[in-house]
Amino acid sequence: MSRGALRLVVAFVLGATSVLGFAPFQLFPLPLLALAALAWLWREASPRTAAAQGFAFGAGLFLAGVSWVYISMHAFGGMPAPLAALAAVLFCAYLALYPALAGYVFARLRSGRLATDALLAAGAWTLAEWLRGWVLTGFPWLATGYAQLPPSPFAGYAPVLGVYGVGFVAAFVAVLWGLTFHRRSHWPQAALASAALLAAGAGLMRVEWTQATGKPVTVSLLQGNIEQSLKWKPERLQQSLETYLRLARAHPAQLLILPETALPLMLDQLPRAYLNDLSSGDVLFGIASQDGQGRYFNSAVGVTPAGAQIYSKSHLVPFGEFTPPAFAWTLALLRIPMSNFTPGAARQPPLALAGEKVAVNICYEDVFGEELIRALPEATLLVNLSNTAWFGDSLAQPQHLQIAQMRALETGRTMLRATNTGMTAVVAPNGRIERVLPPFSEGALTAEVSAYSGATAYVRWGNLPALLLAFAGLGLPLLRLRRGAH
């Protein structure tokens, strides 16, 4: 094996190893060590070679970390196994293009100056991750910052800079060590910068960005554990209704929350008597709805004595909830029920439930932090309704809960998750999981939770500060390159 090929293999293994830094393993230093090693490979590589190594790193990361998309396409979408495997590989290869872009930009603009190059690499990496979360509706899963939840000191930056800012600071420290590994004279400089950033992150964790308000609210989060392959069968409808009715009666609360599309029928088909039997308090449940124009929505309906309120999912999943233009042919390969939804409005007011203002997001929507803050600081609670049964017993379940932890930390709000098969949980505003139900089990999680008021810096500014940092990292090299061109 040639030296170049060996380095590609090393980069692939580094990417795959990074997955151990995310849930459920949560060995948070590993992604940073892997990124430091990748920076060491990049330090003298040509732009083309650095891009190839970045692609190999990304291929390892995503094939190991998100290849569970195969399960949804084959086991539940009905796509033949060979085609589903090919689609999963192509999807991961597409995602790997973004680390490749970061490698190319770094190698093209590096100057040989330690601090400048570390900022450049961190900026390129962060912008690539942000682009991955935006292009083609976005897929920001496994962004570097998600691995840096408590107890990582870098978690302190989340209420200020969000997940991309956490990733920028962490990447800067990692790259700094990667570029100084073979230059011991620079170790004191790297150690001092790292210590300062770690100390600042630890200090920020002590800041109380938001304040508990009012009396705690009792909530019951129901986890029906309805098997995905059976959920939409008409003959199983009654069993689903009875499951949630039984759980609700056994676990009363001021606010009862059911998962995404928990009741497998249309809203206008749901008997009013069933809701009356479900709870004596306020109820929030996921269900498909339809408007007068024949459009379908993936909705969450809140019911109180004063009437009903509705939130409709605005950020839909491509191919799972809508078919992008020019891809209608995929419908012949995928047999996914309720896959022709219309997006709800981008801005929808919080729902008034149990005396609080509840910002609802449905499943995949909580991956997009800047979209969740649209309802803040008005909202006092965050609620996520999910159905990750589509991905079976895979890494998707704990990874999605980890994403919810980041949203709680960014916003300084309690995050409540009600899911069909897991992981149903209560996440505190500091990003820590207070209670969680075992996945793939039927049950209810009853707890007293506090609502919060106030706003973190991230709620006020969103991703803008993180992007400005990233562009600043690229700014000096680009300016120097422009001057050199003249």
C-alpha positions in Angstrom: 0.0 0.0 0.0 1.3 3.4 -1.0 1.8 6.1 1.6 -1.1 8.1 0.1 -3.5 5.2 0.2 -2.5 4.4 3.8 -3.3 7.9 4.8 -6.7 7.6 3.3 -7.3 4.5 5.2 -6.2 6.2 8.4 -8.5 9.2 7.7 -11.4 6.8 7.2 -10.7 5.0 10.5 -10.4 8.4 12.2 -13.8 9.4 11.0 -15.4 6.1 12.0 -13.8 6.3 15.5 -15.3 9.8 15.9 -18.8 8.2 16.2 -17.8 7.0 19.6 -17.8 10.6 20.8 -21.5 10.8 20.2 -24.4 9.1 22.0 -24.7 6.5 23.3 -20.9 6.2 23.8 -20.3 9.9 24.6 -16.5 9.6 24.7 -16.4 13.3 23.9 -12.6 13.8 23.5 -12.4 11.2 20.7 -13.8 13.4 17.9 -11.3 16.1 18.9 -8.4 13.7 18.9 -9.6 12.4 15.5 -9.8 15.9 14.1 -6.4 16.7 15.5 -5.0 13.7 13.6 -6.8 14.8 10.4 -5.2 18.3 10.7 -1.8 16.6 11.1 -2.5 14.8 7.8 -3.5 18.1 6.2 -0.5 20.1 7.3 1.5 19.5 4.2 -1.0 18.0 1.9 -1.9 19.5 -1.5 -5.5 20.8 -1.9 -6.5 17.7 -3.8 -5.0 15.3 -1.3 -6.5 17.2 1.7 -9.9 17.0 0.0 -9.5 13.2 -0.6 -8.5 12.8 3.1 -11.4 14.9 4.2 -13.7 12.8 2.1 -12.3 9.6 3.6 -12.8 11.0 7.1 -16.4 11.9 6.3 -17.1 8.5 4.7 -15.9 6.8 7.9 -17.9 9.2 10.1 -21.2 8.9 8.2 -21.1 5.2 7.2 -20.5 4.3 10.9 -22.8 7.0 12.3 -25.9 7.4 10.1 -26.1 4.3 7.9 -29.2 3.6 9.8 -31.1 5.3 7.0 -30.8 1.9 5.3 -33.3 0.6 7.9 -36.0 3.2 7.0 -35.6 2.6 3.3 -35.5 -1.2 3.3 -37.3 -2.5 6.5 -40.1 0.1 6.5 -39.9 1.8 3.1 -40.0 -1.4 1.2 -37.0 -0.6 -1.0 -35.1 -3.8 -2.2 -32.1 -4.4 0.0 -29.4 -3.9 -2.7 -31.0 -0.5 -3.8 -31.4 0.6 -0.2 -27.8 -0.3 0.6 -26.6 1.6 -2.5 -28.8 4.6 -1.6 -27.4 4.7 2.0 -23.8 4.6 0.7 -24.5 7.3 -1.9 -26.1 9.4 0.9 -23.1 9.0 3.1 -20.8 9.8 0.2 -22.7 13.0 -0.4 -22.3 14.0 3.3 -18.6 13.3 3.0 -18.2 16.0 0.4 -18.4 18.6 3.2 -15.3 17.5 5.1 -13.6 17.2 1.7 -14.5 20.8 1.0 -13.0 21.9 4.4 -9.8 20.0 3.6 -9.5 21.6 0.2 -10.1 25.1 1.5 -7.5 24.7 4.3 -4.8 23.3 2.1 -5.5 26.0 -0.5 -5.2 28.9 1.9 -2.8 27.8 4.7 0.1 30.1 5.5 2.3 28.1 7.8 1.5 30.4 10.7 0.2 28.3 13.6 -2.6 30.5 15.0 -3.8 31.7 11.5 -3.9 28.2 10.2 -5.7 26.8 13.2 -8.4 29.6 12.8 -8.5 28.8 9.1 -9.1 25.1 9.6 -11.7 25.7 12.3 -13.5 28.2 10.1 -13.5 26.0 7.1 -14.7 23.0 9.2 -17.5 25.0 10.8 -18.7 26.5 7.5 -18.7 23.1 5.9 -20.9 21.8 8.7 -23.2 24.7 8.5 -23.6 24.2 4.7 -24.3 20.5 5.3 -27.1 21.7 7.6 -28.6 24.0 5.0 -28.0 22.8 1.5 -30.9 20.7 0.1 -33.0 21.4 3.2 -30.0 20.3 5.4 -28.7 17.3 7.3 -26.6 18.6 10.3 -26.6 15.2 12.1 -23.3 14.5 13.9 -22.1 18.1 13.8 -18.9 18.3 15.9 -20.6 20.4 18.6 -23.1 17.7 19.5 -20.4 15.5 21.0 -19.4 18.4 23.4 -22.3 18.3 25.8 -21.7 18.2 29.6 -19.3 17.2 31.0 -17.3 18.7 28.2 -16.2 22.2 29.1 -16.9 23.3 25.6 -20.6 22.9 26.3 -20.5 26.3 28.0 -20.3 28.0 24.6 -23.7 26.5 23.5 -26.0 29.2 25.0 -23.8 31.9 23.4 -22.7 30.4 20.0 -25.0 27.4 19.5 -23.9 24.0 18.2 -21.8 25.4 15.3 -20.0 27.8 17.7 -19.2 24.9 20.1 -17.9 23.0 17.1 -15.7 26.0 16.0 -14.1 26.4 19.4 -13.5 22.7 19.8 -12.2 22.3 16.3 -9.8 25.2 16.9 -8.3 23.5 19.9 -8.1 20.2 18.1 -6.4 21.6 15.0 -4.1 23.6 17.1 -2.7 20.5 18.6 -2.7 18.6 15.3 -0.6 21.3 13.7 1.9 21.5 16.6 2.3 17.8 17.3 5.6 17.7 15.4 6.7 21.2 16.6 7.4 20.9 20.3 8.5 24.5 20.5 4.9 25.5 19.9 3.4 23.3 22.6 3.4 26.0 25.4 1.5 28.3 23.0 -1.1 25.6 22.2 -1.4 24.7 25.9 -2.0 28.3 26.9 -4.7 28.9 24.3 -6.4 25.6 25.0 -6.4 26.2 28.7 -7.9 29.7 28.3 -10.7 28.4 26.0 -11.5 25.5 28.3 -11.6 27.7 31.3 -13.9 30.2 29.5 -16.2 27.3 28.6 -16.3 26.0 32.1 -17.0 29.6 33.4 -19.9 30.1 30.9 -21.5 26.9 32.2 -22.1 28.6 35.5 -24.0 31.5 34.0 -27.8 31.3 34.5 -29.1 32.6 31.2 -32.8 31.9 32.0 -34.9 31.8 35.2 -37.5 29.3 36.4 -41.0 30.9 36.4 -44.2 30.0 38.1 -45.1 26.7 39.7 -43.8 23.4 38.3 -46.1 21.6 35.9 -46.9 17.9 36.1 -46.5 16.2 32.7 -47.0 12.7 31.5 -45.0 11.7 28.3 -46.5 8.6 26.8 -44.5 6.0 24.8 -46.8 3.5 23.1 -44.1 1.4 21.5 -46.3 0.7 18.5 -44.3 -1.3 15.9 -43.8 0.8 12.8 -44.7 -2.0 10.4 -48.1 -2.4 12.1 -48.9 1.2 13.0 -50.8 2.2 9.9 -52.7 -1.1 9.4 -56.4 -0.3 9.7 -57.0 -3.5 11.8 -54.5 -2.2 14.4 -56.1 1.2 14.9 -58.2 0.2 17.8 -55.3 -1.3 19.6 -53.3 1.9 19.2 -56.1 4.0 20.6 -56.6 1.6 23.5 -52.9 1.6 24.3 -52.7 5.4 24.7 -56.0 5.5 26.5 -54.8 3.0 29.1 -51.5 4.8 29.6 -53.2 8.1 30.0 -55.7 6.9 32.6 -52.9 5.3 34.6 -50.7 8.4 34.5 -52.8 11.6 34.9 -51.1 15.0 34.7 -51.7 18.7 34.0 -50.2 18.2 30.6 -50.5 14.9 28.8 -48.2 14.5 25.7 -48.4 11.8 23.0 -45.8 11.2 20.3 -45.7 12.2 16.6 -48.7 10.7 14.7 -49.5 8.7 17.8 -53.1 8.3 16.7 -52.9 6.8 13.2 -55.9 8.5 11.6 -56.8 11.9 10.3 -57.8 14.6 12.8 -61.3 15.0 11.4 -61.8 11.2 12.0 -60.9 11.3 15.7 -63.9 11.0 17.9 -64.3 13.9 20.3 -65.4 11.4 23.1 -61.9 9.8 22.8 -60.2 13.0 23.8 -62.6 13.6 26.7 -61.7 10.1 27.9 -58.0 10.6 27.4 -57.3 13.1 30.1 -58.9 15.5 32.6 -56.0 18.0 31.9 -54.6 19.5 28.8 -53.5 17.2 26.0 -51.0 17.5 23.2 -50.9 14.8 20.6 -49.4 14.1 17.2 -51.8 13.4 14.3 -52.2 14.0 10.5 -54.5 16.8 9.6 -56.1 18.2 6.4 -57.3 21.6 5.3 -60.1 22.6 3.1 -57.9 22.5 0.0 -57.0 18.9 0.4 -53.5 19.5 1.7 -52.1 17.2 4.4 -50.0 18.2 7.4 -48.0 16.5 10.1 -49.5 18.2 13.1 -49.5 18.5 16.8 -52.9 19.4 18.4 -53.2 20.9 21.8 -56.6 20.5 23.5 -57.8 22.5 26.5 -61.2 23.3 28.0 -61.0 26.5 25.9 -60.7 24.7 22.6 -58.1 23.2 20.2 -54.8 24.7 18.9 -52.7 23.3 16.2 -49.0 23.3 15.1 -48.1 21.9 11.7 -44.5 20.7 11.0 -42.7 23.2 8.8 -39.4 21.5 8.1 -40.3 18.2 6.4 -38.0 15.3 5.7 -37.2 14.8 2.0 -38.5 11.5 0.7 -40.1 10.6 4.0 -42.6 13.4 4.2 -42.4 15.1 0.8 -40.9 14.2 -2.5 -38.5 16.8 -4.0 -39.1 18.0 -7.5 -37.8 15.6 -10.2 -37.7 12.7 -7.8 -41.3 11.4 -8.1 -40.0 8.2 -9.5 -38.8 7.2 -6.1 -42.4 6.7 -5.0 -42.4 3.5 -7.0 -39.5 2.2 -4.8 -40.5 3.6 -1.4 -43.8 2.6 0.2 -43.9 5.1 3.1 -47.4 6.0 4.4 -48.3 9.7 4.8 -45.3 10.9 2.6 -47.0 13.7 0.8 -47.3 16.4 3.6 -47.4 20.1 3.0 -45.1 22.2 5.3 -46.7 24.4 7.9 -45.9 28.1 8.3 -42.3 28.9 9.2 -43.4 31.0 12.2 -46.2 29.6 14.4 -47.0 30.9 17.9 -46.5 28.7 20.9 -49.5 26.7 22.1 -51.1 27.8 25.4 -51.2 24.6 27.5 -51.2 23.9 31.3 -50.7 27.6 31.9 -47.5 27.7 29.9 -46.5 28.7 26.3 -45.3 25.6 24.6 -43.0 25.7 21.5 -43.7 22.4 19.7 -41.4 20.8 17.2 -41.9 17.5 15.5 -39.2 14.8 15.1 -36.5 16.0 12.8 -37.2 19.7 13.3 -35.2 19.8 16.5 -32.1 19.3 14.5 -32.4 22.9 13.3 -31.6 25.1 16.3 -32.1 28.4 14.5 -35.6 27.4 13.5 -36.6 26.5 17.1 -35.7 29.9 18.5 -38.4 31.6 16.3 -40.8 30.9 19.2 -38.5 32.3 21.8 -38.2 34.0 24.2 -42.0 33.9 24.4 -42.2 30.2 24.8 -41.5 28.8 28.3 -41.3 25.1 27.4 -40.0 23.1 24.5 -41.7 19.9 23.4 -40.6 17.5 20.8 -42.9 14.8 19.4 -41.0 12.1 17.6 -41.4 8.7 16.0 -37.9 7.2 15.3 -39.3 3.7 15.0 -38.5 4.3 11.3 -34.8 3.6 12.2 -35.2 0.5 14.3 -32.9 -0.4 17.2 -30.0 1.8 15.9 -27.8 4.7 16.9 -30.5 7.0 15.7 -32.4 6.9 19.0 -29.7 8.0 21.4 -28.2 10.4 18.8 -31.6 12.2 18.5 -31.9 12.5 22.2 -28.4 14.1 22.3 -29.6 16.6 19.7 -32.5 17.5 22.0 -30.0 18.0 24.8 -28.2 20.6 22.7 -31.4 22.5 22.0 -32.2 22.7 25.7 -28.7 24.0 26.4 -28.8 26.6 23.6 -32.2 27.9 24.6 -32.1 27.6 28.4 -35.4 25.8 28.3 -36.7 22.4 29.6 -37.1 20.0 26.6 -39.8 17.4 26.8 -39.6 14.5 24.3 -42.5 12.1 23.8 -41.7 9.4 21.3 -43.3 6.2 20.0 -40.4 3.8 20.6 -37.8 6.0 22.4 -36.1 7.8 23.8 -38.9 9.6 25.8 -37.1 12.0 28.2 -37.1 15.2 30.2 -34.0 17.3 29.5 -33.0 20.1 31.8 -32.0 23.6 30.6 -28.4 22.7 31.3 -28.5 20.0 28.7 -28.5 17.1 31.2 -31.1 14.3 31.0 -33.2 14.3 34.1 -35.3 11.2 33.3 -35.6 8.8 30.4 -37.7 5.8 29.5 -36.0 2.6 28.2 -36.4 2.5 24.4 -38.6 -0.1 22.8 -40.8 -0.4 25.8 -44.4 0.7 26.6 -44.6 3.2 29.4 -45.2 6.7 30.6 -42.8 9.2 32.1 -44.5 11.4 34.7 -42.5 14.3 36.1 -42.8 17.8 37.5 -41.0 20.3 35.2 -40.2 24.0 35.5 -41.0 26.5 32.8 -38.3 29.2 32.1 -38.3 32.8 30.9 -35.5 34.9 29.6 -33.2 34.5 26.6 -29.7 33.2 26.0 -27.4 34.9 23.6 -28.1 32.2 21.1 -31.8 32.9 21.3 -31.1 36.5 20.4 -28.6 36.0 17.7 -28.9 32.5 16.4 -26.0 31.1 14.3 -24.8 34.6 13.3 -21.9 34.9 15.8 -20.7 31.4 15.0 -20.7 32.1 11.3 -18.9 35.4 11.8 -16.2 33.6 13.7 -15.9 31.0 10.9 -15.7 33.7 8.2 -13.1 35.6 10.3 -11.0 32.4 10.3 -11.0 32.5 6.5 -10.7 36.2 6.2 -7.0 36.8 6.7 -5.9 34.0 4.4 -8.4 35.2 1.7 -7.1 38.7 2.1 -3.5 37.6 1.7 -4.4 35.5 -1.3 -6.1 38.5 -2.9 -3.1 40.7 -2.3 -0.8 38.1 -3.7 -3.0 38.0 -6.9 -2.3 41.7 -7.4 
